[in-house]
């Protein structure tokens, strides 16, 4: 489990996330199985790369925000507990706390430096985009007119110029490598009623899976927002209480409450803001409805003449969603931490 997942799981202790059971795995038409198998190694490689860098990037900024609050705790703890007094029995060890504070700050700096040097965010976005586009290539292939021998990116040959993701050189390469196989497998496919029916069912199943995924994302992001806001209310409430107590009771340990608690609250809020929990939740809620609309249109089209247009619109919706996610995440860098 990655660090960001562990922190979020800790924050969500006691929260029950109720979602419908995941739909069954989509069953592609047998005619497309060889193409799916040919594309699988490339997809798996980029998917694993995306998971690796995604965990590093998200764990990186969560660590920066949380450790910044821990650094405040290290700075104030010796004073709050009186260890700075030369008469205190633990005064000889006060330097260790200063060393610990330097270590925490150095860790924050190291995460920041390594994240930018290795471009964790950029690597994540590029790998995730390539993995997603590779995953949907078999869905796009039946819509491509392979008799034209145009070559190039299948998405650009099917969708309007403004609806495909740009800069996908790896996708163009995979399209070129697999075009002879796709041309052979899909020859006269759109005149085969059995294939058309199974292709439509497969597309609907894929969209159902996406709908379930976004429904779960929306619920989880909403739950995370509410829990962090609830924790922050308590932290800042206790901070205010500690400040009021300072007016009556002059106890130095109250400094822990009035310094560490607001620092921790600010750190949690900053990490939540950088994770774009609100916008991700809102976007996923909207997509659940739009995906259901796309499913309805495919079901209405059945094997009629508008089926191809309905599937093209559904694929465009998926790609637009991914592009929106890309634009949502890209402006954030570890430097914002």
N, C-alpha and C positions, 0 to 999 in steps of 0.2 A: 504494500500500500504506500503510495506517495505521500509526502508530508502534507500537501494541501488537502488531500482526501482525509488524512487522519485528523487534521484540525477541524475540518467541516463536520466529520462524523462526531467529533467531541462536542462541537457546538449544537449538533442536532440530537444529542442524547435526550430521549423521552419524547421526541417528535415522531409521530406515526404518519408515514407517507403512504396513503392509500391510492393505488392505481389498479386498473383492470389487468388481468393476466396478459402477458405478452402474446401476441398472435403467433400462430405457427409459422415456421420458417417458410418463406416463399419458395414455391417449386417452379423453376423455370421450364420452358418448353424443351423437350429432349433435343430438338434441333440445335438449340443454343448451347448445350452442355460442353461441346468441344471448345467453343470460343471462350466460355467462362473459365474452363480449365487452363486455357492458354494465357488468359489475363491474370489468373489468380496469383502466380509468383510475384508479378510486379506490384499488384495491389497489396499483398501481404508485406512486402518489403517496405513500401512507403507507409503503410499503416503502422508497422512497428516503429518506424522512425518518427512518425507523428506522435505516437504515444510516448515515446522516450523524451522528445523535446517538449511536448506539452506538459508532461509532469515536471520537468526541470523548470520551465518558465513559470508555471503557476505556483509551484512550491517555492520558487525563488522570491516572488513578490510577497507571498504570505509570510515567508521567513523574515524578509526585510522589515515588514511592518510589526510583526510580533517581537522580533529581537530588538527593535528600537525601543519598545516599551520595557523590555527586560534590561536594557542598558540603563534606563532611568532608575529601575529598581536597584541595580548594582551601585549606582551613584549615591542613592539616598539611604540605603540600608545601614551602612556603618554609622551615619549620623543619627538615624532614627533609633538605633539600638544602643547608642552611647559608646560605641567602640572607638570613636575618635578621641575619647578622654584617655589621657596617659595613665590614669589610675585604674582603668578597666582591665580585667584579666585577659581579655581578648584583643587589647590594643596592639600587641606585637604582630597580630595577623591582619591588621587593617589594610596593609599593603596588598594582601592577596585579593581583597575585594576590588581594589583599584586595578590590579592586574586582570581580574575577571572582567571588569567593565571594558578595559582596553581590548580584551579578547573578543567580547561580544561585538563591539564596534568594528573591530577588524574583520570579524566574520561577515557582518553586514556589507562592509566594503568589498570583501572578497567575492561575495555572491553577486553584487552589482557589477564588479569588474569582469568576472567570469561569464555572467549572463550576456553582457554586451560583446565581449571578445568572441564568444562562441555563437552569438546571435541566436539564442535559444528561441526567441519569439519568431524570428524570420524563418528559421528552420522548421518550426512547428507549423506555421501557416503554409509554407511551400509543400511540406510533406502531406499535410492534411488535405490540401487542395488536390494534389496529384492522386492521393488515395481515393478521395471521393469521386473524382472524375473517372478514374479507372474502374471503380466499382459499378458505375452506371453505364459504361460503354456497351455491355451486352444489351442493355435496355434500349440504347440509342440505335444500335446496329440495324435492326429491322426497318428503321425509318430512313436509312441512307440508301440512295440510288447508286448502287455499286456498278451499274452498267455504264456510268459516265466516266469512270476511271479518272476522277478528279484528284484523288489523293488528299492528304492533309487531314486536319482535325475533323472528326465526324460531327462534333457538336456544331462547328461552324457551317457544316454542309446541311444541317437539319434546321437549326434555329436561326432567327434573325441575328444580324451582326451584333446588336447591342445586348443579346441575351446570353452569350457564352462567356466563360471566364477567359481572360487573356493571360498570356505568358505561360501557357501550358505546353512547353516544348516537349516534355516527357510524354504527354498525352498524344501529341502529333506523331511522335516516334512509335508509340505503341499501336496507334491506328494504322500507320504505314506497314508495320511488321505483321499485323494480323488481318490486313485487308484481303489478301488472297483467300485465307481460311473463311472469313466472313462472307465473301462473295460466293464461295462454293456452298457453304451451309445454307445461305438465305436465298439462293436462286429460286425464283417463283414462290417464295414463302408467303407473300401477301395474297396469293391466289389460293392458298391452302386454308380452307375454313377451319380445320382442326388446329392448325398452327395459330391462326388469328385468335381463336377462342382462348387457347392456352396462354397466348401472349397477353391478351387483355386481362385474364385472371391473374397472371404473374405480376403485371403492372399494378393492379389493384392491391395485391398482397404486399408489394414493396411499399406502396403508399400507406397502407395500414400500419406497417412496421414503423415508418417515419412518423405517422400520427401518434402512435403509442410512445415513441421516443420523446417527441416534443411535449406531449402531455406530462410525462414524468419530469422532464426538465423544468417545465413551468411550475409544477407543484413543489419540486425540490428548491428552486431558486426563491419562490415565495416564502417557503418555510425558513430558508437560511436568512432572508431579509428580516422576517419577523423575529427570529431568535436573536440575531445580532442587535437589532434595535432594542429588544427587551433587555439583553445583557447590558447594553450601553446605558439604558435608562437607570438600571441598578447601579452601575459604576459611577455615573455622574451624580445620582442621588446620594450615594455614600460619600462621594467627594464633597458635596455640599454639606452633608451632616458632619463630616470631619472638620470642615472649615468652621462651622458654627461651634463645634465642641472646643475648637482652639480658643474661642473667646472666653470660655469658662474654665476649661481644663487645659493647662499648659503641659501637655505630654508630648515629647518629641516624636514618639512612634506614630502620632497622627500624621506626620509628614509622609509616611508610606501611603496612607489613604489619599492624601491631597496631591500627591505627585504621580504615583504609579497608576492609580485607578484611571485618571483622565488620560494618561499616556496609553494605557492598554485599550481604553475605549476608542481613542483616536486611531490607534493602530488597526483595530478590528474594522472600524468604519472605513478606513482607507483601503484595506484589502478588499472589503466588500464592494467598494466603489470601483476599484480597478478590475475586479472580476466581472463587472457589468451585470450583476445579479438582477437588477430591476429590468434593464432593457432585454436581457436574455429571457427572463420570465415572460415579459409582455410580448416579445416577438414570438415565443413558442406558443403562447395562448392564441395569438392571431393565426399562426400557421396550422394549428389543429383544425380550425374552421375552414381555412383555405384548402387544406389537403382533403378534407371531407368533401368539399365542393368539387375538387378534381376527380375524386373517386366517383361521385354521383354522375358527372359528365361522361366518364368512361363507361359506366354501367348503362347509361341512357343510350350511348352510341352503339353498344354491343358490337356486332360485326358489321355495322352500317358504314356508309362512306365518310362519316365524320369521326370515326374511331381514331384514325391516324392523327387528326388535328387535336383531338382530346388528349391523346398520349403525349404529343409534342408540347401541349400547354402544361401538362403535369410535370414533364421533365424540366421545362423552363422555370416552373415554380420552384422546383428543388434547387436548381442552379442559382436562381435569384436569392433564395434563402441562404445558400452557402456564401454567395457574394456579399450579402448583407452582414453575415457573421464575420467574414473576412474584414470588411470595412469597420465593423464594430471593435474588433480586437486590435487591428493594426496600429491605431494611434497610441495605444498604451505601450510603454516601455518600462523596464525596471527603473529607469531614471526618474519616473514619476513617483516612485516609492520614496 
